[in-house]
Amino acid sequence: MHRSQAFRRGLMMAIAIAVALGAALVQFRVIEMGRESGSARWQESLDSDHARRTPAVQGPLSGLSIAVLVGHWSEPDAVQDIGAVCETAGKVTHTELQANQGVADIVIPRLEELGARVTRLYERDARLNGLSVNLALSLHADSCIDATGYKAANLSTSLTREAEEDFIACLRHWYEHHTGLPWHAYSITHDMTEYHMHAKVAGHTPSVILEMGFMGGDQELLYERPEVIADGVVDSIRCFLTPTDMPPLPEPSS
């Protein structure tokens, strides 16, 4: 009788120990699975963040960042601004905003195709404050008068004045080459040299405003052939940021 009770007691203890060990093993595996899952989620987060930071396209502008401010483009909840206008019989036929957006819509994807990280900005975009990029460029069109030509300006006291003047020199070559427009220096105004973007971006960010042409005399080019203007803008940016990647300018025709 005593032997039978001792045997049953020993058997029950063995079963209890086995159950306890099994539970411990299950708990350990659950903890390990949790660690693996957490590690996987953490790695997925890193991979996702890396994907967002890495341009999908590798090209001559890879690793470079550019901000394109679309002149007079306003945020949806802000007072809307269309810039200068052309009118016929009291009716608005063309707006500056249309010209600025039309060119930006071509320039930005082309720069991205070359590998650049491009930020499209509103006229009064809060992201301008302290903006750190390789180039900040604001696109505008000039008033609706019977004149032709383009112009560009930077802040006269800019810390990056030399770089900005290098970019303007690229415009003088490549923008003129593509568009055929003359440099209209005498109409550069205080509003351009003291343009608000110049004072808002980080001190090491080159900042230039470009008046792409006159809405009157250059209307056909601005509104019907914006891809030509975009060619000039993109090649000017490439000339500035990757000068060794640019081919020599064609010889002028005689």
CORUR-V306731 format. One record per pair of residues at least 4 apart in sequence whose C-alpha atoms are under 7 Angstrom apart, sorted by the first residue. I is the first residue (numbers start at 1). J is the second residue. D is the distance in Angstrom with one decimal. If there is no record, write none. Layout:
i:I j:J d:D
i:I j:J d:D
This chain:
i:1 j:5 d:6.3
i:2 j:6 d:6.1
i:3 j:7 d:6.1
i:4 j:8 d:6.2
i:5 j:9 d:6.0
i:6 j:10 d:6.1
i:7 j:11 d:6.1
i:8 j:12 d:6.1
i:9 j:13 d:6.3
i:10 j:14 d:6.2
i:11 j:15 d:6.2
i:12 j:16 d:6.1
i:13 j:17 d:6.1
i:14 j:18 d:6.2
i:15 j:19 d:6.1
i:16 j:20 d:6.1
i:17 j:21 d:6.1
i:18 j:22 d:6.1
i:19 j:23 d:6.2
i:20 j:24 d:6.2
i:21 j:25 d:6.2
i:22 j:26 d:6.2
i:23 j:27 d:6.1
i:24 j:28 d:6.1
i:25 j:29 d:6.2
i:26 j:30 d:6.2
i:27 j:31 d:6.2
i:28 j:32 d:6.2
i:29 j:33 d:6.0
i:30 j:34 d:6.1
i:31 j:35 d:6.2
i:32 j:36 d:6.1
i:33 j:37 d:6.0
i:34 j:38 d:6.0
i:35 j:39 d:6.0
i:36 j:40 d:6.0
i:37 j:41 d:6.2
i:38 j:42 d:6.1
i:39 j:43 d:6.1
i:40 j:44 d:6.0
i:41 j:45 d:6.1
i:42 j:46 d:6.3
i:43 j:47 d:6.0
i:44 j:48 d:6.0
i:45 j:49 d:6.1
i:46 j:50 d:6.0
i:47 j:51 d:6.1
i:48 j:52 d:6.3
i:49 j:53 d:6.3
i:50 j:54 d:6.0
i:55 j:115 d:6.1
i:55 j:117 d:6.5
i:57 j:113 d:6.2
i:57 j:114 d:6.9
i:57 j:115 d:5.0
i:58 j:62 d:5.5
i:58 j:114 d:6.9
i:58 j:115 d:4.9
i:59 j:114 d:4.7
i:59 j:115 d:4.7
i:60 j:114 d:5.8
i:60 j:115 d:6.6
i:61 j:114 d:5.4
i:61 j:115 d:4.9
i:61 j:116 d:4.9
i:62 j:114 d:6.9
i:62 j:115 d:4.2
i:62 j:116 d:5.1
i:63 j:116 d:6.4
i:64 j:116 d:5.3
i:64 j:117 d:6.3
i:64 j:134 d:6.3
i:65 j:116 d:5.7
i:65 j:117 d:4.7
i:65 j:118 d:5.9
i:65 j:133 d:5.2
i:65 j:134 d:5.4
i:66 j:116 d:7.0
i:66 j:117 d:6.2
i:66 j:118 d:4.9
i:66 j:119 d:6.4
i:66 j:133 d:5.7
i:66 j:134 d:5.8
i:66 j:135 d:5.1
i:66 j:136 d:6.0
i:67 j:118 d:5.6
i:67 j:119 d:4.7
i:67 j:120 d:6.0
i:67 j:121 d:6.9
i:67 j:133 d:6.8
i:67 j:135 d:6.3
i:67 j:136 d:4.7
i:67 j:137 d:6.2
i:68 j:119 d:6.2
i:68 j:120 d:5.1
i:68 j:121 d:6.0
i:68 j:136 d:6.2
i:68 j:137 d:5.1
i:68 j:138 d:5.8
i:69 j:120 d:5.9
i:69 j:121 d:4.5
i:69 j:122 d:5.9
i:69 j:123 d:6.3
i:69 j:137 d:6.1
i:69 j:138 d:4.4
i:69 j:139 d:6.2
i:70 j:100 d:5.9
i:70 j:101 d:6.3
i:70 j:104 d:6.7
i:70 j:121 d:6.2
i:70 j:122 d:6.0
i:70 j:123 d:6.3
i:70 j:138 d:6.1
i:70 j:139 d:5.5
i:71 j:97 d:6.6
i:71 j:100 d:6.1
i:71 j:123 d:5.5
i:71 j:138 d:6.3
i:71 j:139 d:5.4
i:71 j:140 d:5.2
i:72 j:81 d:5.5
i:72 j:82 d:5.9
i:72 j:83 d:5.7
i:72 j:97 d:5.9
i:72 j:123 d:5.2
i:73 j:81 d:6.7
i:73 j:97 d:6.5
i:73 j:122 d:5.2
i:73 j:123 d:5.4
i:74 j:78 d:6.2
i:74 j:80 d:5.6
i:74 j:81 d:6.4
i:74 j:122 d:5.5
i:74 j:123 d:6.1
i:75 j:122 d:6.5
i:82 j:95 d:6.0
i:82 j:96 d:6.2
i:82 j:97 d:5.0
i:83 j:95 d:6.5
i:83 j:96 d:5.1
i:83 j:97 d:5.9
i:84 j:95 d:5.9
i:84 j:96 d:5.1
i:84 j:143 d:5.8
i:85 j:92 d:6.5
i:85 j:94 d:5.7
i:85 j:95 d:4.4
i:85 j:96 d:6.1
i:85 j:144 d:6.5
i:86 j:92 d:5.7
i:86 j:93 d:5.7
i:86 j:94 d:5.1
i:86 j:95 d:6.4
i:86 j:144 d:5.5
i:87 j:91 d:5.1
i:87 j:92 d:4.3
i:87 j:93 d:5.4
i:88 j:92 d:6.5
i:88 j:93 d:6.6
i:95 j:99 d:6.9
i:96 j:100 d:6.2
i:96 j:141 d:5.8
i:97 j:101 d:6.0
i:98 j:102 d:6.0
i:99 j:103 d:6.4
i:99 j:141 d:6.8
i:99 j:222 d:6.0
i:99 j:223 d:6.0
i:100 j:104 d:6.2
i:100 j:139 d:5.9
i:100 j:140 d:5.6
i:100 j:141 d:6.7
i:101 j:105 d:5.9
i:102 j:106 d:6.9
i:102 j:226 d:6.4
i:103 j:107 d:6.1
i:103 j:226 d:5.3
i:103 j:227 d:6.9
i:103 j:229 d:6.9
i:103 j:230 d:5.8
i:104 j:108 d:5.8
i:106 j:110 d:6.4
i:106 j:227 d:6.6
i:106 j:230 d:6.2
i:107 j:111 d:6.2
i:107 j:230 d:5.3
i:107 j:234 d:6.4
i:108 j:112 d:6.3
i:108 j:118 d:6.6
i:109 j:113 d:6.1
i:110 j:114 d:6.5
i:111 j:115 d:6.7
i:111 j:116 d:5.6
i:111 j:234 d:6.8
i:112 j:116 d:4.9
i:112 j:117 d:6.2
i:112 j:118 d:6.6
i:121 j:125 d:5.9
i:127 j:131 d:6.4
i:128 j:197 d:6.8
i:128 j:200 d:5.8
i:128 j:201 d:5.5
i:129 j:200 d:4.8
i:129 j:201 d:5.4
i:130 j:200 d:6.1
i:130 j:201 d:4.6
i:130 j:202 d:4.2
i:131 j:201 d:4.6
i:131 j:202 d:5.2
i:132 j:201 d:6.7
i:132 j:202 d:5.5
i:132 j:205 d:5.7
i:133 j:205 d:5.8
i:134 j:205 d:6.1
i:134 j:206 d:6.8
i:135 j:205 d:6.1
i:135 j:206 d:5.1
i:135 j:207 d:6.2
i:136 j:205 d:6.9
i:136 j:206 d:6.1
i:136 j:207 d:4.8
i:136 j:208 d:6.4
i:137 j:207 d:6.0
i:137 j:208 d:5.1
i:137 j:209 d:5.8
i:138 j:208 d:6.4
i:138 j:209 d:4.6
i:138 j:210 d:6.0
i:139 j:209 d:6.3
i:139 j:210 d:5.3
i:139 j:211 d:6.5
i:140 j:210 d:6.0
i:140 j:211 d:4.7
i:140 j:212 d:6.1
i:141 j:211 d:4.9
i:141 j:212 d:5.2
i:141 j:213 d:5.5
i:141 j:214 d:6.0
i:141 j:215 d:6.5
i:142 j:211 d:5.9
i:142 j:213 d:5.8
i:142 j:214 d:4.5
i:142 j:215 d:5.9
i:143 j:214 d:5.7
i:143 j:215 d:5.6
i:144 j:214 d:6.1
i:144 j:215 d:4.4
i:144 j:216 d:4.2
i:145 j:214 d:6.7
i:145 j:215 d:6.7
i:145 j:216 d:4.5
i:145 j:217 d:6.5
i:146 j:216 d:5.0
i:146 j:217 d:4.6
i:147 j:214 d:6.2
i:147 j:216 d:6.5
i:147 j:217 d:4.7
i:148 j:181 d:6.9
i:148 j:213 d:6.4
i:148 j:214 d:5.6
i:148 j:217 d:5.0
i:148 j:218 d:5.7
i:149 j:181 d:5.0
i:149 j:182 d:4.7
i:149 j:183 d:5.6
i:149 j:184 d:5.2
i:149 j:213 d:5.3
i:149 j:214 d:6.6
i:150 j:181 d:6.5
i:150 j:182 d:6.4
i:150 j:183 d:5.4
i:150 j:184 d:5.4
i:150 j:211 d:5.6
i:150 j:212 d:5.1
i:150 j:213 d:4.7
i:151 j:183 d:5.9
i:151 j:184 d:5.5
i:151 j:185 d:6.0
i:151 j:188 d:6.7
i:151 j:210 d:6.1
i:151 j:211 d:5.3
i:151 j:212 d:6.9
i:152 j:168 d:6.7
i:152 j:208 d:6.7
i:152 j:209 d:5.5
i:152 j:210 d:4.4
i:152 j:211 d:6.0
i:153 j:192 d:5.9
i:153 j:193 d:5.5
i:153 j:208 d:5.7
i:153 j:209 d:5.6
i:153 j:210 d:6.9
i:154 j:164 d:6.7
i:154 j:193 d:5.3
i:154 j:198 d:7.0
i:154 j:207 d:6.2
i:154 j:208 d:4.9
i:154 j:209 d:6.6
i:155 j:193 d:4.9
i:155 j:194 d:5.9
i:155 j:198 d:6.1
i:156 j:193 d:6.6
i:159 j:203 d:6.2
i:159 j:204 d:6.8
i:160 j:164 d:6.3
i:160 j:204 d:6.1
i:160 j:205 d:6.9
i:160 j:206 d:5.6
i:161 j:165 d:6.1
i:162 j:166 d:6.3
i:163 j:167 d:6.4
i:163 j:206 d:6.4
i:164 j:168 d:6.3
i:164 j:206 d:5.5
i:164 j:207 d:6.6
i:164 j:208 d:6.6
i:165 j:169 d:6.1
i:166 j:170 d:6.4
i:166 j:240 d:6.7
i:167 j:171 d:6.4
i:167 j:240 d:5.2
i:168 j:172 d:6.2
i:169 j:173 d:6.5
i:170 j:174 d:5.9
i:170 j:236 d:5.0
i:170 j:239 d:5.9
i:170 j:240 d:6.3
i:171 j:175 d:4.8
i:171 j:176 d:6.8
i:171 j:236 d:5.2
i:172 j:176 d:5.8
i:173 j:177 d:6.0
i:174 j:178 d:6.3
i:174 j:232 d:5.5
i:174 j:235 d:6.1
i:174 j:236 d:5.4
i:175 j:179 d:6.0
i:175 j:232 d:3.9
i:175 j:233 d:6.1
i:175 j:236 d:6.3
i:176 j:180 d:5.0
i:176 j:181 d:5.5
i:176 j:182 d:6.7
i:178 j:228 d:6.3
i:178 j:231 d:6.5
i:178 j:232 d:5.2
i:179 j:228 d:6.2
i:179 j:229 d:6.0
i:179 j:232 d:6.7
i:188 j:192 d:6.6
i:189 j:193 d:6.6
i:190 j:194 d:5.7
i:191 j:195 d:5.4
i:192 j:209 d:6.7
i:196 j:200 d:6.6
i:197 j:201 d:6.3
i:198 j:207 d:5.5
i:201 j:205 d:6.3
i:213 j:218 d:5.8
i:214 j:218 d:5.1
i:214 j:219 d:6.8
i:215 j:219 d:4.8
i:218 j:222 d:6.2
i:219 j:223 d:6.0
i:220 j:224 d:5.3
i:220 j:225 d:6.9
i:221 j:225 d:4.9
i:221 j:226 d:6.4
i:222 j:226 d:5.4
i:226 j:230 d:6.1
i:227 j:231 d:6.1
i:228 j:232 d:6.6
i:229 j:233 d:6.3
i:230 j:234 d:6.0
i:231 j:235 d:6.1
i:232 j:236 d:6.0
i:233 j:237 d:6.3
i:234 j:238 d:6.2
i:235 j:239 d:6.0
i:236 j:240 d:6.3
i:237 j:241 d:6.1
i:238 j:242 d:5.3
i:238 j:243 d:6.6
i:239 j:243 d:4.5
i:239 j:246 d:6.1
